[in-house]
Amino acid sequence: MRYLLPLLLLLSALATTVLLPGCEPKEDLITTDSSAKLEFSLDTVKFDTVFVATGTVTKRLWVYNRNARAVRVAEISLQSRPAVTYSLLINGDAGASARNVEIRGKDSLLVLVRATVDPTPAAGKPFLVEDDLRFVTNGNEQAVKVLSYGQNAYFHDNETISTSTVWKADKPHVIYNSVLVKPGVTLTIAAGARIYSHFRSYLVVEGRLLCNPDYQPAGPIKPTDPNIVRFSGDRREAEYNERPGQWGGIEFDLGSQGNVIRYTEIKNSTLGLYLFNPFDEQPRPQVRVENVELRNISTLNSGLGFDGAALLSLSGDFTVSNTLISNCEQYAVYAVQSSQVQLDYCTIANYSLGTRDQPSVLISPEAPFGAINDQPLPVVAPRGLTVRNSIIWGSIRDGDELEFVAGEQYASNISIRNSLLKTKKYDNTGPLGQQKNGNVLNPDEFTGRIFKNPFLSPKPNFELDTLSSASNRALPLPGLSTDLLNRPRNPTTPDIGAYERVNP
């Protein structure tokens, strides 16, 4: 009998817990608080499988309720696109959406995302299919990206290249979350390769990059030549074809030397080619650029916090020839600190799509940002700007497309000859003046007709007009007897700029 009383008390307590209202476990009570949000195991569900094969691929997404009480997710849904059909599997139910899904407090939910592949050939499919997987909880809408690639490709996701590697041209290459080339390693990109980069993804080179090093055209080529290496964003829909700022760019860090980029197109990036040596150390990054086109470069909405350029150098060296730089939202060439830049037979035609206050070419002793990790960056006089037989022009109507910050300090390091310039600031014969050395200054753009059609959409034509002020004003340079398209230049009186004028 002595055990009977405690047993009765225990049973009574259990019965009270079960029967009394308002005593449900806290995690089973559903909160309607608008501040209740979900957390996710991934911010992007990415399908990088070969999508030209038949089949269904499933990815897992964990959804976490960190709240003490349960939540009711009013809607989980996604919108499928024609190239890839997505479906969800939640609590055993399959479909494109689910409603009123409860997740207990401090618990989680497993969502299976399935992508069903269209077995028809890849031709005509979008390259990138992007959707949002939406979660609506107590009026709060959250989203997880769902990405699929609709063509066969090599995928480089947060990749580190530690041994010398060749990227072949038999399939496109996709950069996702950036690629790093380690010191002492060479990445070679073969003729005709296509490289598509996702938003804010970069190719970062600490070693060496050889882009199209072996291509030797037998004669004149067209801009559509299949042997040209092409970098662009991974959105292949028509509306993204000429939209700036879709991916990061190509960065060369301290010690990266012997880099060669030739017969290449780089477009629609945040930065074009970026030499990063902010503390002015040795060995300096160096890049040689030949027969290259860079266009549609913009740091707007990039999150970088500073203005970008097609060629941006922090204490690095650019040697550039037969190159077109066009339609940048900020600078075309931005060389700071102890940078050294040489431009031969180049055309800078900076007709930006928006309002641009920056000159096309700016040289300065100061970096675009003052410090890194609270360590001030050095202010160093530029080592040199050499411009020969080149055009520096743009859409700033009453301003200058050329600026030397504190230029009097390094005027002896600036040499511009036989070039066409848009500048009022340096329209004189002083130490920084350019009314000398065979330069052509400020011709009337409309009566002089510098270019054939700088406003042609979607892609302007920056070849020289028949009556262009740049015609027959250059001086021959050794080793540069052909133009950007490998057409022969006039051997005695060539044209200024990347293109030799072709008579009809």
C-alpha positions as CSV (number, residue, x, y, z in Angstrom):
1,M,0.0,0.0,0.0
2,R,2.9,2.4,0.6
3,Y,3.4,2.6,-3.2
4,L,-0.2,3.1,-4.1
5,L,-0.5,6.8,-3.0
6,P,2.5,8.0,-5.1
7,L,1.2,6.0,-8.1
8,L,-2.2,7.6,-7.9
9,L,-0.7,11.1,-7.6
10,L,1.4,10.4,-10.8
11,L,-1.6,9.2,-12.8
12,S,-3.6,12.2,-11.6
13,A,-0.9,14.6,-12.8
14,L,-0.7,12.9,-16.2
15,A,-4.5,13.1,-16.7
16,T,-4.5,16.7,-15.8
17,T,-1.8,17.5,-18.4
18,V,-3.8,15.7,-21.1
19,L,-7.2,17.1,-20.3
20,L,-6.6,20.7,-19.3
21,P,-7.1,23.2,-22.1
22,G,-4.2,25.6,-23.1
23,C,-1.4,23.2,-22.1
24,E,-0.4,21.9,-25.5
25,P,3.3,21.7,-26.1
26,K,4.7,25.1,-27.0
27,E,6.2,23.8,-30.3
28,D,2.7,22.8,-31.5
29,L,1.2,26.3,-31.1
30,I,1.1,28.1,-34.4
31,T,2.4,31.7,-34.3
32,T,0.8,34.4,-36.5
33,D,3.6,36.9,-35.7
34,S,4.6,38.7,-38.8
35,S,8.3,38.6,-37.7
36,A,8.4,34.8,-37.9
37,K,10.7,33.8,-40.8
38,L,12.2,30.7,-42.1
39,E,15.9,29.8,-42.7
40,F,17.2,27.6,-45.5
41,S,20.1,25.2,-46.0
42,L,20.8,26.7,-49.4
43,D,20.3,30.2,-51.0
44,T,20.4,28.6,-54.4
45,V,19.2,25.1,-55.6
46,K,21.5,24.6,-58.6
47,F,21.2,21.9,-61.2
48,D,24.5,21.7,-63.1
49,T,24.0,18.3,-64.5
50,V,24.3,17.7,-68.3
51,F,20.8,18.8,-69.4
52,V,20.9,17.3,-72.9
53,A,20.3,13.9,-71.5
54,T,16.9,12.4,-70.6
55,G,16.0,12.1,-67.0
56,T,14.9,13.6,-63.7
57,V,17.3,15.1,-61.2
58,T,16.4,15.7,-57.5
59,K,18.0,18.2,-55.1
60,R,17.3,18.6,-51.4
61,L,16.5,21.8,-49.6
62,W,16.1,21.9,-45.8
63,V,13.7,24.6,-44.5
64,Y,14.3,25.5,-40.8
65,N,11.8,27.0,-38.3
66,R,14.0,28.5,-35.6
67,N,10.9,29.9,-33.8
68,A,9.8,28.4,-30.5
69,R,6.2,27.9,-31.9
70,A,5.1,26.2,-35.1
71,V,4.5,28.2,-38.3
72,R,2.0,27.6,-41.1
73,V,3.6,28.3,-44.5
74,A,0.7,29.6,-46.5
75,E,2.3,28.9,-49.9
76,I,5.4,27.1,-51.3
77,S,5.5,27.5,-55.0
78,L,7.7,28.0,-58.1
79,Q,7.1,28.9,-61.7
80,S,8.4,26.4,-64.2
81,R,9.9,27.4,-67.6
82,P,9.6,25.5,-70.9
83,A,13.1,24.2,-71.1
84,V,13.1,22.6,-67.7
85,T,10.0,21.4,-65.7
86,Y,10.4,21.7,-62.0
87,S,8.2,20.0,-59.3
88,L,8.2,19.8,-55.5
89,L,7.9,16.8,-53.2
90,I,6.7,17.9,-49.8
91,N,5.4,15.5,-47.2
92,G,5.0,12.9,-49.9
93,D,2.9,15.1,-52.2
94,A,4.3,16.1,-55.6
95,G,3.4,19.2,-57.6
96,A,4.4,22.7,-58.5
97,S,3.1,24.2,-55.2
98,A,1.9,23.4,-51.7
99,R,-0.3,25.3,-49.3
100,N,-0.7,25.5,-45.5
101,V,2.3,23.4,-44.7
102,E,3.0,23.3,-40.9
103,I,6.5,23.2,-39.4
104,R,6.7,22.5,-35.7
105,G,8.7,24.9,-33.5
106,K,12.5,24.3,-33.6
107,D,11.9,21.7,-36.4
108,S,12.6,21.5,-40.1
109,L,11.0,20.5,-43.4
110,L,12.7,18.7,-46.3
111,V,11.7,19.9,-49.7
112,L,12.7,17.9,-52.7
113,V,13.1,19.9,-55.9
114,R,12.9,17.9,-59.1
115,A,14.0,19.0,-62.5
116,T,12.6,16.9,-65.4
117,V,14.7,17.3,-68.6
118,D,13.2,17.8,-72.0
119,P,14.8,15.0,-74.1
120,T,14.8,17.0,-77.3
121,P,18.2,18.3,-78.5
122,A,19.7,21.4,-76.8
123,A,19.5,23.6,-79.9
124,G,17.3,26.6,-79.2
125,K,17.0,26.1,-75.5
126,P,17.9,28.9,-73.1
127,F,21.3,28.5,-71.6
128,L,20.2,29.4,-68.1
129,V,16.8,28.8,-66.6
130,E,16.3,30.7,-63.4
131,D,13.3,30.6,-61.1
132,D,12.3,31.6,-57.5
133,L,11.1,29.0,-55.0
134,R,8.7,31.2,-52.9
135,F,7.8,30.7,-49.3
136,V,5.0,32.9,-47.8
137,T,4.7,32.8,-44.0
138,N,2.5,35.2,-42.0
139,G,2.6,37.6,-44.9
140,N,6.4,37.4,-45.2
141,E,7.7,36.3,-48.7
142,Q,11.1,34.6,-48.9
143,A,12.7,33.1,-51.9
144,V,15.4,30.5,-52.8
145,K,16.8,30.7,-56.3
146,V,16.5,27.6,-58.5
147,L,19.0,27.5,-61.4
148,S,19.4,25.1,-64.3
149,Y,21.5,25.1,-67.3
150,G,19.8,24.0,-70.5
151,Q,22.9,23.0,-72.5
152,N,25.9,20.7,-72.1
153,A,28.9,22.5,-70.6
154,Y,31.9,22.3,-68.4
155,F,30.9,23.7,-65.0
156,H,33.5,25.5,-62.8
157,D,31.9,26.1,-59.4
158,N,34.1,27.8,-56.8
159,E,37.0,26.0,-58.5
160,T,40.7,26.3,-57.7
161,I,43.1,25.4,-60.6
162,S,46.3,24.0,-59.0
163,T,47.9,22.4,-62.1
164,S,48.3,23.9,-65.6
165,T,45.1,23.4,-67.5
166,V,43.6,23.9,-70.9
167,W,39.9,24.9,-71.4
168,K,38.9,23.3,-74.7
169,A,36.3,24.7,-77.1
170,D,34.2,21.6,-77.6
171,K,31.6,22.7,-75.0
172,P,30.9,26.0,-73.3
173,H,32.5,26.8,-69.9
174,V,30.3,28.1,-67.0
175,I,31.9,29.9,-64.1
176,Y,29.8,29.9,-60.9
177,N,31.1,31.4,-57.6
178,S,34.4,32.3,-59.3
179,V,37.5,30.4,-60.4
180,L,41.0,30.9,-59.0
181,V,44.2,30.2,-60.9
182,K,46.9,29.5,-58.3
183,P,50.5,31.0,-58.5
184,G,52.9,29.1,-60.8
185,V,49.9,27.6,-62.8
186,T,48.9,28.5,-66.4
187,L,45.3,28.4,-67.6
188,T,45.2,28.3,-71.4
189,I,41.9,29.0,-73.1
190,A,41.8,27.5,-76.6
191,A,40.6,29.3,-79.8
192,G,36.8,29.5,-80.1
193,A,36.1,28.8,-76.4
194,R,32.9,30.3,-74.9
195,I,33.0,31.3,-71.2
196,Y,29.8,32.2,-69.5
197,S,29.9,33.6,-65.9
198,H,27.2,33.9,-63.3
199,F,26.3,37.1,-61.5
200,R,29.3,38.5,-59.6
201,S,31.5,35.6,-60.6
202,Y,35.2,36.3,-61.5
203,L,38.1,34.6,-63.1
204,V,40.9,35.4,-60.6
205,V,44.5,34.8,-61.9
206,E,47.4,34.6,-59.4
207,G,49.4,32.5,-61.9
208,R,49.2,33.1,-65.7
209,L,46.4,33.3,-68.3
210,L,46.9,32.6,-72.0
211,C,43.8,33.3,-73.9
212,N,43.8,32.2,-77.5
213,P,47.6,32.2,-77.7
214,D,48.0,30.1,-80.8
215,Y,45.4,31.4,-83.2
216,Q,47.0,32.9,-86.4
217,P,44.4,34.0,-88.9
218,A,45.5,33.5,-92.5
219,G,43.8,36.7,-93.6
220,P,41.1,39.2,-92.7
221,I,38.4,37.9,-90.3
222,K,34.9,38.9,-89.4
223,P,33.7,39.9,-85.9
224,T,31.7,36.6,-85.9
225,D,34.8,34.5,-86.5
226,P,34.3,31.2,-84.7
227,N,37.9,31.2,-83.4
228,I,37.4,34.3,-81.3
229,V,37.3,33.5,-77.5
230,R,34.2,35.0,-76.0
231,F,33.4,36.0,-72.3
232,S,30.0,37.0,-71.3
233,G,27.3,36.5,-68.7
234,D,25.3,33.2,-68.4
235,R,22.0,34.8,-69.3
236,R,21.5,34.0,-72.9
237,E,18.1,35.5,-73.6
238,A,18.0,38.2,-76.2
239,E,17.3,41.0,-73.6
240,Y,20.5,40.2,-71.9
241,N,22.7,40.1,-75.0
242,E,24.1,43.7,-74.6
243,R,23.3,44.4,-70.9
244,P,26.2,45.7,-68.8
245,G,27.3,44.4,-65.4
246,Q,26.1,40.8,-65.6
247,W,29.3,39.1,-64.2
248,G,32.5,40.1,-62.4
249,G,35.4,40.2,-64.9
250,I,39.0,38.9,-65.0
251,E,41.3,39.9,-62.2
252,F,45.1,39.6,-62.1
253,D,46.7,39.7,-58.7
254,L,50.2,40.5,-57.5
255,G,52.8,38.3,-59.2
256,S,50.6,37.4,-62.2
257,Q,52.9,37.9,-65.2
258,G,53.2,36.8,-68.7
259,N,49.5,37.0,-69.3
260,V,48.4,37.3,-73.0
261,I,44.8,37.9,-74.2
262,R,44.3,38.0,-77.9
263,Y,41.5,37.6,-80.4
264,T,39.0,37.7,-77.6
265,E,35.7,39.4,-76.8
266,I,34.8,40.4,-73.2
267,K,31.4,42.0,-72.7
268,N,28.7,42.7,-70.2
269,S,30.9,42.5,-67.1
270,T,31.4,44.7,-64.0
271,L,35.1,45.0,-64.6
272,G,36.8,44.0,-67.8
273,L,40.5,43.3,-67.0
274,Y,41.5,44.2,-63.5
275,L,45.2,44.4,-62.3
276,F,45.1,44.3,-58.5
277,N,48.3,45.4,-56.7
278,P,47.0,48.1,-54.3
279,F,50.2,48.2,-52.1
280,D,52.5,48.7,-55.1
281,E,54.5,45.5,-54.6
282,Q,56.8,43.4,-56.8
283,P,56.4,41.5,-59.1
284,R,53.7,43.7,-60.6
285,P,50.8,42.1,-62.5
286,Q,51.3,42.4,-66.3
287,V,48.9,41.8,-69.2
288,R,49.4,42.0,-72.9
289,V,46.2,42.6,-74.9
290,E,46.0,42.1,-78.6
291,N,43.0,42.3,-81.1
292,V,40.5,42.3,-78.3
293,E,37.0,43.9,-77.9
294,L,35.7,45.0,-74.5
295,R,32.2,46.5,-74.3
296,N,29.3,47.1,-72.0
297,I,31.3,47.3,-68.7
298,S,29.6,48.7,-65.6
299,T,29.9,48.6,-61.8
300,L,26.3,50.0,-61.3
301,N,24.4,47.7,-58.9
302,S,27.6,45.6,-58.4
303,G,28.1,46.3,-54.7
304,L,31.8,47.1,-55.3
305,G,31.6,50.6,-53.9
306,F,33.8,52.2,-56.6
307,D,33.7,53.0,-60.3
308,G,35.0,50.4,-62.6
309,A,36.5,50.3,-66.1
310,A,37.2,48.0,-69.0
311,L,40.9,48.3,-68.1
312,L,41.4,49.0,-64.4
313,S,44.9,48.9,-63.0
314,L,46.1,49.4,-59.5
315,S,49.9,49.4,-59.9
316,G,50.0,47.1,-62.8
317,D,51.1,47.2,-66.5
318,F,48.9,47.0,-69.6
319,T,50.3,46.7,-73.1
320,V,47.3,47.0,-75.5
321,S,47.1,47.1,-79.3
322,N,44.4,46.8,-82.0
323,T,41.7,46.9,-79.3
324,L,38.2,48.4,-79.2
325,I,36.7,49.6,-75.9
326,S,33.2,50.8,-76.1
327,N,30.0,51.6,-74.2
328,C,31.2,51.6,-70.6
329,E,29.0,53.1,-67.9
330,Q,32.1,54.6,-66.1
331,Y,35.7,54.6,-67.3
332,A,37.2,52.8,-70.3
333,V,40.7,53.0,-68.9
334,Y,41.4,53.7,-65.2
335,A,45.0,53.5,-64.3
336,V,46.1,54.5,-60.8
337,Q,49.1,54.5,-58.5
338,S,52.3,53.4,-60.3
339,S,50.5,51.9,-63.2
340,Q,51.9,51.9,-66.7
341,V,49.7,51.7,-69.8
342,Q,50.5,51.6,-73.5
343,L,47.8,51.9,-76.1
344,D,48.7,51.4,-79.8
345,Y,46.1,51.5,-82.5
346,C,43.2,51.4,-80.0
347,T,39.7,52.8,-80.3
348,I,38.0,54.0,-77.1
349,A,34.4,54.9,-78.1
350,N,32.6,55.4,-74.9
351,Y,28.9,55.9,-75.7
352,S,27.3,54.9,-72.4
353,L,23.6,54.0,-72.2
354,G,23.1,56.2,-69.2
355,T,24.4,59.5,-67.8
356,R,28.2,59.3,-67.4
357,D,30.3,61.9,-65.6
358,Q,33.6,60.0,-65.7
359,P,36.1,60.6,-68.5
360,S,36.9,57.7,-70.7
361,V,40.5,57.7,-69.6
362,L,41.6,58.7,-66.1
363,I,45.2,58.5,-64.7
364,S,45.7,59.2,-61.0
365,P,48.3,58.6,-58.2
366,E,45.4,57.6,-55.9
367,A,43.4,54.3,-55.8
368,P,39.6,54.4,-56.1
369,F,39.4,53.4,-52.4
370,G,41.7,54.7,-49.6
371,A,42.4,51.6,-47.5
372,I,42.1,47.8,-47.3
373,N,41.5,46.3,-43.8
374,D,42.3,49.8,-42.3
375,Q,45.7,49.8,-44.0
376,P,46.1,53.0,-46.1
377,L,47.0,52.5,-49.7
378,P,50.1,54.3,-51.1
379,V,49.8,57.4,-53.3
380,V,52.3,56.9,-56.1
381,A,52.9,58.8,-59.3
382,P,51.9,56.8,-62.4
383,R,54.9,55.3,-64.2
384,G,53.6,56.2,-67.6
385,L,50.9,56.5,-70.2
386,T,51.9,56.0,-73.8
387,V,49.2,56.5,-76.5
388,R,50.0,56.1,-80.2
389,N,47.7,56.1,-83.2
390,S,44.6,55.8,-81.0
391,I,41.2,57.3,-80.5
392,I,39.9,58.5,-77.2
393,W,36.3,59.6,-77.7
394,G,32.9,59.4,-76.0
395,S,29.5,60.8,-75.4
396,I,30.2,63.4,-72.8
397,R,29.0,66.4,-74.8
398,D,30.7,69.4,-73.0
399,G,33.2,67.5,-70.9
400,D,36.6,65.8,-71.3
401,E,37.2,62.2,-72.2
402,L,40.7,62.5,-70.8
403,E,41.9,63.5,-67.3
404,F,45.2,63.4,-65.4
405,V,44.8,63.9,-61.7
406,A,47.7,65.9,-60.3
407,G,49.2,65.5,-63.8
408,E,51.8,68.1,-63.4
409,Q,53.7,65.8,-61.1
410,Y,54.2,63.1,-63.8
411,A,53.8,65.1,-67.0
412,S,57.1,63.7,-68.3
413,N,55.7,60.2,-68.1
414,I,52.8,61.0,-70.5
415,S,53.3,60.6,-74.2
416,I,50.4,60.9,-76.7
417,R,51.2,61.0,-80.4
418,N,49.2,60.8,-83.7
419,S,45.9,60.2,-81.8
420,L,42.4,61.6,-82.0
421,L,41.3,63.1,-78.7
422,K,38.2,64.7,-77.2
423,T,39.6,67.2,-74.7
424,K,39.2,70.8,-73.9
425,K,41.2,70.7,-70.7
426,Y,44.4,69.7,-72.5
427,D,43.8,71.7,-75.7
428,N,47.1,73.5,-75.5
429,T,50.8,73.1,-75.9
430,G,51.8,73.2,-72.2
431,P,53.3,70.3,-70.2
432,L,50.0,68.4,-70.4
433,G,48.7,70.0,-73.6
434,Q,48.1,67.7,-76.5
435,Q,48.1,70.3,-79.4
436,K,51.3,68.7,-80.7
437,N,52.8,65.4,-81.8
438,G,50.4,65.1,-84.7
439,N,47.3,64.7,-82.5
440,V,43.8,65.6,-83.8
441,L,41.8,67.4,-81.2
442,N,38.0,67.8,-80.8
443,P,36.8,67.4,-84.4
444,D,33.0,67.9,-84.9
445,E,31.5,64.5,-84.4
446,F,28.6,65.0,-86.8
447,T,30.2,67.0,-89.6
448,G,33.5,65.0,-89.3
449,R,31.7,61.6,-89.0
450,I,34.4,59.9,-87.0
451,F,32.6,56.5,-86.9
452,K,30.3,54.7,-89.3
453,N,27.4,54.4,-86.9
454,P,28.1,54.8,-83.2
455,F,24.4,54.6,-82.3
456,L,23.5,51.5,-84.2
457,S,21.4,49.1,-82.0
458,P,22.0,46.5,-80.6
459,K,25.7,46.7,-81.5
460,P,27.2,50.0,-82.8
461,N,29.7,50.2,-85.6
462,F,32.9,51.9,-84.7
463,E,34.7,51.4,-87.9
464,L,35.8,54.7,-89.5
465,D,33.5,56.7,-91.7
466,T,34.7,57.6,-95.2
467,L,35.3,61.2,-94.2
468,S,36.6,60.4,-90.7
469,S,39.1,62.8,-89.1
470,A,41.1,59.7,-88.1
471,S,41.8,58.6,-91.7
472,N,45.4,58.5,-92.8
473,R,46.7,60.4,-89.7
474,A,48.7,57.6,-88.0
475,L,52.4,56.8,-88.3
476,P,53.4,53.1,-89.0
477,L,54.4,51.1,-86.0
478,P,56.8,48.1,-86.2
479,G,55.0,44.8,-85.8
480,L,51.5,46.3,-86.2
481,S,50.8,46.0,-89.9
482,T,47.3,44.7,-89.5
483,D,44.2,46.0,-87.7
484,L,41.7,44.5,-85.2
485,L,40.2,42.2,-87.9
486,N,43.6,41.3,-89.2
487,R,43.2,43.5,-92.3
488,P,46.4,45.1,-93.7
489,R,47.1,48.7,-92.8
490,N,48.2,51.3,-95.2
491,P,52.0,50.9,-95.0
492,T,52.8,54.7,-95.2
493,T,49.7,56.6,-93.9
494,P,47.6,54.2,-91.8
495,D,44.4,55.2,-90.0
496,I,44.1,56.1,-86.3
497,G,42.3,53.6,-84.2
498,A,41.7,49.8,-84.1
499,Y,40.2,49.7,-87.6
500,E,41.8,50.4,-90.9
501,R,39.3,52.1,-93.1
502,V,38.1,49.8,-95.9
503,N,37.2,51.6,-99.2
504,P,33.8,50.5,-100.7
